[in-house]
């Protein structure tokens, strides 16, 4: 129960505490102390009716106790009391263009993506405090050692504190400088929800839905930013498949086997409308718009065989030019295999493998195993799928890969 509450509510809890204390690192420490209290008290006292509110209240009391011990209670305690009884501060009368973000989680993201931090630190810190991911999960996402991620997050918190970065909404004139990092963080949170890198569940729908909610708020704040609209379009289109991606027991259902009648058509319509709005702004398609266009092709196809794979290959080629990435190239290889056959796709995958791309990831051997299987090279395919299963961090995905390898047994 504690683990579930933390994964779902940690961003809101830490965001609330950061608003009160003005320090993200201190806010997370307070939240962790409250979790320790929950583990101690809930087994005997019972689980409260609102666990997240309980954790937040306990953490606030700890903040007050800390201020009292440092003999700075008077001003801080008065500030806290006023804050608890009020909403957001009144807007300056002379700034009619100011648009407040009345959302602690978005404040948390904008603070974590402050320019004083490097991009890698911004993303790692956001995934940790907003996405609730463990350092192990973040390390898997970036294919780096756990110690590297831990060091990045620790340095990021210290840097924000040393630079006295306020926990507040930046002026609208500063949004563009942070928007790219904010969008990247939101999409990585969604991606972890769409396909969890570890754990017992293939998806974390609560995490994906929170990312989608944040994206919708951002789109309302900056409705003329094409990539913001495109990102929300992409998430809407991808989320439309959630109802068809797992069986009742949690077993993954791959795209080729999904019942497309269970796809959320209203969500698909929203995604397509947002992509059209992004295109209508006339600034050309960025990386999120290209990905949304790929998702749209899947969403509107009657089945796998009826998908316009040739057009999807073109979209991946454009995406690869705009945002070169080995995962994009691997996805292009999958599309090429569907458009022209596995032999040409295998050449792309082998080039990636020879260059050391995605070393340590299960993605490349899993795709290579599929292609080899289609070419009738069964022994090699089984070996690749077995390797992929050993590398996969998610138990559900690991089981799927093992089943595929077993099906190729002599």
C-alpha positions in Angstrom: 0.0 0.0 0.0 2.8 2.4 0.9 4.6 1.6 -2.3 1.4 2.2 -4.4 0.6 5.5 -2.7 4.1 6.7 -3.2 4.2 5.8 -6.9 0.8 7.5 -7.5 1.0 10.5 -5.2 4.7 11.3 -4.6 4.9 14.1 -7.1 1.9 15.9 -5.5 3.3 15.3 -2.0 6.8 16.6 -2.8 5.3 19.4 -4.9 3.2 20.6 -2.0 6.2 20.4 0.4 8.5 22.2 -2.0 6.0 25.0 -2.3 6.0 25.3 1.5 9.7 24.9 2.2 11.2 26.4 -1.0 13.7 23.5 -1.3 13.1 20.5 -3.5 15.7 18.3 -1.8 14.4 19.1 1.7 10.9 18.5 0.5 11.8 15.0 -0.7 13.6 14.2 2.5 10.5 15.2 4.5 8.3 13.1 2.3 10.6 10.1 2.8 10.6 10.6 6.6 6.8 10.5 6.5 6.9 7.3 4.5 9.1 5.8 7.2 6.5 6.8 9.8 3.8 5.2 7.7 5.7 1.9 7.6 6.0 2.0 11.3 2.5 3.1 12.2 0.1 1.8 9.6 0.5 -1.9 10.4 -0.8 -1.3 14.0 -3.0 1.8 13.6 -4.5 0.9 10.2 -4.3 2.6 6.9 -5.8 6.1 6.9 -8.8 6.9 4.6 -6.6 9.3 2.7 -3.0 8.0 2.8 -1.6 10.8 0.6 -3.1 13.5 2.9 -1.7 11.6 5.9 1.8 11.6 4.5 1.6 15.2 3.5 0.4 16.3 7.0 3.1 14.3 8.7 5.8 15.8 6.5 4.5 19.3 7.2 4.6 18.7 10.9 8.2 17.5 10.5 9.0 20.7 8.6 7.6 22.8 11.5 9.5 20.8 14.0 12.7 21.4 12.0 12.1 25.1 11.9 11.4 25.2 15.7 14.7 23.4 16.4 16.6 25.9 14.3 14.9 28.7 16.2 13.4 30.2 13.1 9.9 29.2 13.9 8.1 32.5 14.1 8.4 33.8 10.6 8.3 30.4 8.9 5.4 29.0 11.0 3.4 32.1 10.2 4.2 31.7 6.5 3.2 28.1 6.6 0.0 28.8 8.4 -1.0 31.5 5.9 -0.1 29.2 3.0 -2.1 26.3 4.4 -5.2 28.5 4.5 -4.9 30.2 1.2 -4.6 29.4 -2.5 -2.1 30.9 -4.9 -0.9 34.4 -4.3 -2.7 37.3 -5.9 -1.4 38.3 -9.3 0.5 41.6 -9.7 -2.0 44.2 -10.8 0.4 45.6 -13.4 1.0 42.4 -15.2 -2.1 41.5 -17.2 -0.2 39.0 -19.3 0.9 36.8 -16.4 -0.6 33.3 -16.4 -0.1 31.4 -13.1 0.4 27.7 -13.1 -1.9 26.7 -10.3 -0.4 23.3 -10.0 2.3 22.2 -7.6 3.5 19.3 -9.9 4.0 21.7 -12.8 5.9 24.1 -10.5 8.0 21.1 -9.5 8.8 20.3 -13.2 9.7 23.9 -14.1 11.9 24.2 -11.0 13.7 20.9 -11.8 14.2 22.1 -15.4 15.8 25.4 -14.3 18.6 26.4 -16.7 21.1 26.3 -13.8 21.1 22.5 -14.3 22.4 20.6 -17.3 19.8 18.8 -19.4 20.8 15.3 -18.1 20.5 16.5 -14.5 17.1 18.2 -15.3 15.6 15.0 -16.7 17.0 12.7 -14.0 15.7 15.0 -11.2 12.3 15.3 -12.8 12.0 11.5 -13.3 13.0 11.0 -9.7 10.8 13.6 -7.9 7.9 13.9 -10.4 7.8 10.4 -12.0 8.6 8.6 -8.8 11.1 6.4 -10.6 13.9 4.7 -8.6 17.5 5.5 -9.5 17.7 1.9 -10.9 14.8 2.6 -13.2 16.2 5.9 -14.4 19.6 4.2 -15.0 17.9 1.6 -17.2 16.2 4.4 -19.2 19.5 6.1 -19.9 21.6 3.0 -20.1 24.1 4.3 -17.5 25.3 3.0 -14.1 23.1 3.5 -11.1 25.9 5.4 -9.3 25.9 7.9 -12.2 22.2 8.6 -11.8 22.5 8.9 -8.0 25.4 11.4 -8.4 23.4 13.5 -11.0 20.4 13.7 -8.7 22.4 14.6 -5.6 24.3 17.3 -7.5 21.2 18.7 -9.0 19.5 19.1 -5.6 22.6 20.8 -4.1 22.9 23.1 -7.2 19.3 24.2 -6.9 19.7 24.9 -3.2 23.1 26.7 -3.7 21.6 28.8 -6.5 18.6 29.6 -4.3 16.3 28.7 -7.2 12.8 29.7 -6.1 9.9 27.2 -6.2 7.8 29.3 -8.4 6.4 29.7 -11.9 8.9 31.4 -14.2 7.9 34.6 -16.0 6.3 33.7 -19.4 9.3 35.2 -21.1 11.4 32.5 -19.5 9.2 29.6 -20.5 10.8 29.0 -23.9 14.2 28.5 -22.3 12.8 25.6 -20.2 10.1 24.3 -22.4 12.2 21.8 -24.3 13.4 20.2 -21.1 9.9 20.2 -19.5 8.4 18.5 -22.6 11.2 15.9 -22.6 10.6 15.2 -18.9 6.9 14.9 -19.4 7.3 12.5 -22.3 9.8 10.3 -20.5 7.4 10.0 -17.6 4.7 9.0 -20.1 7.0 6.5 -21.7 7.8 4.9 -18.4 4.0 4.6 -17.8 3.4 3.2 -21.3 6.1 0.5 -21.0 7.7 0.2 -17.5 11.4 -0.5 -17.5 11.1 -2.7 -14.5 8.7 -4.2 -12.0 5.8 -6.7 -12.3 3.5 -4.6 -14.5 4.0 -4.0 -18.2 2.3 -0.6 -17.9 2.0 2.0 -15.2 -1.2 3.7 -16.3 -1.3 6.1 -13.4 2.1 7.5 -14.3 1.1 7.8 -18.0 -2.1 9.5 -17.1 -0.3 12.0 -14.9 2.0 12.9 -17.7 -1.0 13.3 -20.0 -2.6 15.6 -17.5 0.5 17.7 -17.2 0.7 17.9 -21.0 -2.9 19.1 -21.3 -2.2 21.8 -18.7 0.9 23.0 -20.7 -1.1 23.0 -23.9 -3.7 25.3 -22.3 -0.9 27.6 -21.1 0.9 27.9 -24.4 -1.7 27.0 -27.0 0.4 28.4 -29.9 3.5 26.2 -29.3 3.3 23.4 -31.9 5.5 20.9 -30.1 3.5 21.2 -26.9 0.3 20.4 -28.9 2.1 17.7 -30.8 3.4 16.0 -27.6 -0.1 15.9 -26.1 -1.4 14.5 -29.4 1.2 11.8 -29.3 0.3 10.9 -25.7 -3.4 10.9 -26.5 -2.9 8.6 -29.5 -0.6 6.2 -27.6 -2.9 6.1 -24.5 -5.8 5.2 -26.7 -4.4 1.7 -26.8 -4.2 1.1 -23.1 -7.4 -0.9 -22.9 -6.1 -3.4 -25.4 -2.5 -3.8 -24.4 -2.8 -6.3 -21.5 -4.9 -9.3 -20.7 -6.9 -9.4 -17.4 -4.0 -11.2 -15.7 -1.6 -8.5 -16.8 0.0 -10.5 -19.7 1.1 -8.1 -22.5 -0.8 -8.1 -25.8 1.5 -7.1 -28.7 0.3 -4.7 -31.4 -0.3 -7.5 -33.9 -2.7 -9.3 -31.6 -4.6 -6.3 -30.1 -8.3 -6.0 -30.5 -8.5 -2.6 -32.1 -12.2 -2.2 -31.3 -11.0 -1.7 -27.7 -8.9 1.3 -28.7 -10.4 4.5 -27.3 -11.8 6.3 -30.4 -12.6 9.5 -28.6 -9.0 9.7 -27.5 -7.8 9.0 -31.0 -10.0 11.9 -32.2 -8.6 14.2 -29.6 -5.0 13.3 -30.6 -5.7 13.8 -34.3 -7.3 17.2 -33.7 -4.3 18.3 -31.6 -1.9 17.2 -34.3 -4.0 19.1 -36.9 -3.8 22.2 -34.7 0.0 21.8 -34.4 0.3 21.6 -38.2 -2.0 24.6 -38.7 0.5 26.8 -36.9 2.6 26.4 -40.0 6.1 26.1 -38.4 6.8 22.6 -39.7 6.8 19.3 -37.8 9.2 18.8 -34.9 10.2 15.5 -33.3 7.0 15.2 -31.3 4.8 16.0 -34.3 6.6 13.4 -36.4 6.1 10.8 -33.6 2.4 11.8 -33.3 2.0 11.4 -37.1 3.5 7.8 -36.8 1.0 7.1 -34.0 -1.8 8.5 -36.1 -1.0 6.1 -38.9 -1.3 3.2 -36.5 -4.4 4.5 -34.9 -6.3 4.9 -38.2 -5.2 1.6 -39.8 -7.7 -1.3 -39.8 -5.1 -3.8 -38.8 -1.3 -4.5 -39.0 -1.4 -5.6 -42.6 -3.5 -2.5 -43.6 -1.1 -0.1 -42.0 0.7 2.4 -44.4 4.2 1.1 -43.4 5.9 2.8 -46.4 4.7 6.2 -45.1 5.7 5.3 -41.5 9.3 4.5 -42.8 9.4 8.0 -44.4 8.3 9.6 -41.1 11.0 7.7 -39.2 13.6 8.8 -41.7 12.6 12.4 -41.2 12.6 11.9 -37.4 16.1 10.3 -37.6 17.4 13.4 -39.5 15.8 15.8 -37.0 16.6 13.9 -33.8 19.2 11.2 -34.4 18.8 8.4 -31.9 19.5 4.6 -32.0 16.0 3.8 -30.7 14.5 5.8 -33.6 16.7 3.9 -36.0 15.7 0.6 -34.5 12.0 1.5 -34.8 12.7 2.5 -38.5 14.1 -1.0 -39.0 10.9 -2.6 -37.7 8.8 -0.4 -40.1 11.2 -1.3 -42.9 10.7 -5.0 -42.1 6.9 -4.5 -42.5 7.2 -2.5 -45.6 9.9 -4.3 -47.6 10.8 -7.5 -45.6 13.1 -8.6 -42.8 16.3 -8.9 -44.9 16.7 -5.1 -45.5 15.6 -4.4 -41.9 18.3 -6.7 -40.6 21.0 -4.7 -42.3 19.9 -1.6 -40.4 19.9 -3.6 -37.1 23.3 -5.1 -37.7 24.8 -1.6 -38.4 23.4 -0.5 -35.1 24.9 -3.6 -33.3 28.3 -3.1 -35.0 28.4 0.5 -33.8 27.8 -0.5 -30.2 24.4 1.3 -30.1 22.0 0.2 -27.3 24.6 -2.0 -25.7 23.1 -3.5 -22.6 19.6 -2.9 -23.7 17.2 -5.7 -24.5 15.7 -3.7 -27.4 18.2 -4.5 -30.1 18.5 -8.3 -29.5 14.7 -8.6 -29.3 14.2 -6.9 -32.7 17.1 -8.8 -34.2 15.7 -12.1 -32.9 12.3 -11.3 -34.5 13.9 -10.6 -37.9 16.1 -13.7 -37.8 13.1 -15.8 -37.0 11.2 -14.4 -40.0 14.2 -15.2 -42.2 14.2 -18.8 -40.9 17.5 -18.5 -39.0 15.9 -20.2 -36.0 19.0 -21.0 -33.9 20.3 -17.5 -34.1 16.9 -16.0 -33.4 16.5 -18.1 -30.3 19.9 -17.0 -29.0 19.0 -13.3 -29.6 15.7 -13.6 -27.9 17.2 -15.4 -24.9 19.8 -12.6 -24.6 17.0 -10.0 -24.8 15.1 -11.8 -22.1 18.1 -11.8 -19.8 18.6 -8.0 -20.3 14.9 -7.0 -19.9 14.2 -5.4 -16.6 10.5 -5.7 -16.7 9.3 -9.2 -15.7 6.3 -9.2 -18.0 8.4 -8.3 -21.0 11.0 -10.9 -20.0 8.3 -13.6 -19.9 7.1 -12.6 -23.4 10.7 -12.8 -24.8 11.3 -16.2 -23.1 8.1 -17.5 -24.6 9.1 -16.5 -28.0 12.5 -18.1 -27.6 10.9 -21.3 -26.3 8.6 -21.4 -29.3 11.7 -21.6 -31.5 13.1 -24.6 -29.6 14.1 -27.5 -31.9 
